[in-house]
Amino acid sequence: MPKISQKGLAMPQSPIRKLVPFAESAKKKGATVIHLNIGQPDIRTPQIALDAVKNNNLKVLEYSRTEGSESYREKIAAYYHKNQIEVTANDIIVTTGGSEALSFAMGSIADTDDEVIIPEPFYANYNGFATASGIKVVPVVSKIENNFALPPIEDFEKLITPKTKAILICNPGNPTGYLYSEEEIKKLAKIVVEHDLFLIADEVYREFVYDDRQHYSILQEPSLANHGIIVDSVSKRYSMCGARIGFLVSKNQEVISTAIKFAQARLSPPTYAQIASEAALETPQSYFDEVKTEYVSRRNLLISELEKLDGVVVAKPQGAFYCIAELPIEDADDFAQWLLEDFRVDNETVMVAPAAGFYATEGLGKNQIRIAYVLDRPTLKRAVHILGEALKTYIG
Ligand SMILES: Cc1ncc(COP(=O)(O)O)c(C=O)c1O
């Protein structure tokens, strides 16, 4: 039998999806599974985006330009300008999701065995992209008791080696919901400039910030013009996860021209999805206001219900739509599987993402889960009730 690669063997499983077979089996047996595990919003895609695909009269579904169509990139630059981020169409590459932007960013700045420092817990697929690129993830621990704020900058400093190429942050954070302040971004800017590193910021949840907080982008920081790379996406912004459109943005033209070579190898981003995403830019502010109000009320309900459960500690999210909850158990992997296999309330159960897969440090996050609050309030309330009953039975 021919052998598959070491890299393939090392590819991590997604903690968000690995329990899917157990959920499918529960559903086959007639149970209802409430999905708290995955960030698939139930919010409607703006009609204007769907109509743009329905009503267009393309005769040939052609490749688009490698870096995305000119008109779309011009409009994206205008979107950034509205968000106090000054970039031009030439600073933007349209990618197949933020996912592809992440892999282009890593491919463009790091060689095999180079290192990228990432505050943990982090979006689990960073591990996958790093492994695929042969890059080593060097974690720096952020803590639930500090609401997952930026770890002390000395903790980053200690980890910098000649192989360090970048610091990667997610702002606001998946899975933590933490929003880095302007001061925290400035501290990161200082350290990356001092050590001549890149700062990659995954800002796919930029619009989802709560309680009158403001998002501060890395490219609002003038010192980061040559150091900053933004990873962005339409997936969550317009509830268009299936469109598969994202962007890589940098004012560093060497980064852009290098990333374009990776982009040329995959020819172009999807044409229909660019048409939909370009139209989505016309989405009225009222859509975002309504969506934000909905997420805030879901967050408030989720956190207050979780806080009522004995022994549960939860960090209050300031953005995105996830939270990490610490449970009075030892092994959240086992608990999550048991929920799907053995526990029901009125024939319903919940699926959660065990948080260990969001950490790179072995042993961390074992008693934590990530919850996505992408479901309506009555469902969230039922889900937390089921979790509470489950904990009583599980702990015994
Ligand atoms: C933090 C973060 N970055 C990137 C992505 C990838 O997004 P996309 O659907 O644009 O590939 C996700 C998706 O959930 C995410 O949560």
The ligand as an ORCA input file, in Angstrom:
! r2SCAN-3c Opt
* xyz 0 1
  C     -11.913     33.406     12.924
  C     -12.242     32.859     11.594
  N     -11.402     33.052     10.584
  C     -11.634     32.572      9.360
  C     -12.755     31.816      9.118
  C     -12.945     31.255      7.742
  O     -13.956     31.905      7.092
  P     -14.374     31.652      5.599
  O     -15.750     31.077      5.620
  O     -14.368     33.010      4.998
  O     -13.370     30.759      4.965
  C     -13.680     31.570     10.140
  C     -14.865     30.756      9.910
  O     -15.590     30.383     10.799
  C     -13.407     32.117     11.413
  O     -14.233     31.917     12.440
*
